[in-house]
């Protein structure tokens, strides 16, 4: 009889374990019951925080760290990864331009820039990369990706033909875009953008109105930022012959979606679909006995593009049973049984402080998986 095969494909448990650490804790628990089993680790993500690390771990790639321009113009340390094949880079724009670089006193979307994100793309170009996965969640910015484009060689000028200042507040003064200095290597690079929002650039559902307040925008700032992005889109249309204002996803990350559409060759896709493809999960599921997935919280929202949903969809296509393990099991999980998840288990053993539970995450995961394994052993024919 062949050894049992478990494919372990969880997301990270934020503030507790990376996806790779979750895999290790899961294996530790199951191996207590099935010591001869084969365990295939496939750290997962849904395109948001942790996507770069998960894909690098899943493919045994390499992480690089460098100093770039932060959202407020000060130097910050940021990272990007190159997957194990050496051909695909993974960037999280939040690593360079994320909201964690500002606080209640300093956040100001009139001033924040995506320049550092452009510098990460430039670093990938310098390594000869021709395909980039770019996650664009968690931004502190509302500059329409203008800063990103500036880092890549585009130039923006005001009515006096002076270089445009950084930040979304300057876009209202934009008069001319010069792309003659745009890095020519961009023309040969395919950028897959992990983007789960469909917001247009402007208007009541646009970048400024929907996401601006969480980045520090007052109602007056929202009006100014929205008008600036609308003007920016007009200039792009008139001078670059590209229509970005109404494109779904153009408003993502403070309009970075629009900037990517205007200045790069990009495709916006659901984050989980990108991770499923580049992690090679489907191939690793072939012949597996069980697939174990999970994330910090599982509830009715999981079915809307979260990691366990994507993993379950891939596993069910191959007839592999799916068990989900979570730190917190919320309401509405019965809806998940119709989309491919066969069982959901929580790992929290008792009431305790959140800090203690986060610290004990690996141990609690191992204990829960050992108990799940014991149940599976009883149920085996």
Steps between C-alpha positions, in 0.01 A plus 500: 500500500635841402570761762227755557564838341394826660522826305531784754386825339416763763519877500695681769345560842567870536719600793540134593646285217612538142339255259820296501495484881138387488601218264772388740262505799239304305752236402625471858150417618402259223832319517420394855224287351635424153879483542554343157278743308627735231444869567512753216529860618340766280495831694212705362359854498215687335702782345510717811751522781729200508466413130864565420628290789257217427593474132869520577466229765284283273756513218819519708580840362709787634405822680695820435496809720595852395452861601229685308300820529219464751154652457603822676831527314726364774711190435346168606605136481292300255513149359410311186546137406602294201333162476695176484501490120696826497260648247208645697524779755247570774443847642260628765461871447434539872860399564606835356186717507287345770278664756713356783763763413268781617311561820205708617717811501690454174254333262406738221395372156560845352872436550562125498665345197539160332856583392643217710277247326649614170846451646413139586386442141823659380703263720322207335579638155866524600496127575366421154151407617231490230199401710393670822220418743402822673268509801352845545317487832570704813616825341549836671472680167253674269731616222363293213831318469672817382784448747548145377520627143749772598732239653485314168594806296174681420496875562208717606486878458272782615377803307837674551678194361644427843522143633186399683527458877431154646162394632138499394458866588730603215304324224260793462797700366607242241530633144747277318627141518831407337555126459806521274715405798277213614717192548487315166528165676141543620373423151620142538369440853166341583361628831229291662323726749333332796191716538172389657322837479319628192471866597540753220750781536258781585153576629301373796648152464846620403836490672466825692142466624519135604857461621617856563354544851691201640818661368430825679288692249244747632182560293663804340815302424288225342342755264839641408659158452209378289518806277875454467465138393227593249731763351788250500285253306409772248866582438584131461216462250593810301878456499553123528180388327407267787163498673541415868230693684222244478701178485409251776780496757645833391421639845689228687783616729419867462490478121815292463285270288450785253870586501593142422250495214642823361873436528554121496373185335284359775206272566283536810394164647356363822784444742407143586497405130852631456627316807329176394669520162850588608510274806427197281239380750292305248796285395593433862146387581503216249475171689467664843281342767415823678552873455531707817454874472423784739544861605464710811123537470253294301140613461241572232735754337749225421306408187575840343852436376677410824776240502300201635238555231757503221677195638173311537403581143830360371481190720140418418577509128726202570271327746723566803320546836564839664530577870533860615664596831461848644593710798148638516189334357241766430137500395366361176749218446218270387512682167856373450391139485332569168818635341738216571609521864406173671569592863611802704690481830618769741831480683439715808494270805372742763412861575817707530648836404549562130873550555534160664296326231706659222821387668367148550377472141754238380443274803123532478509423128708187557266377775190564287649320199601203713140470618368536145745230398373267770147549371613427144673184616179373658305578185744330260351187345 
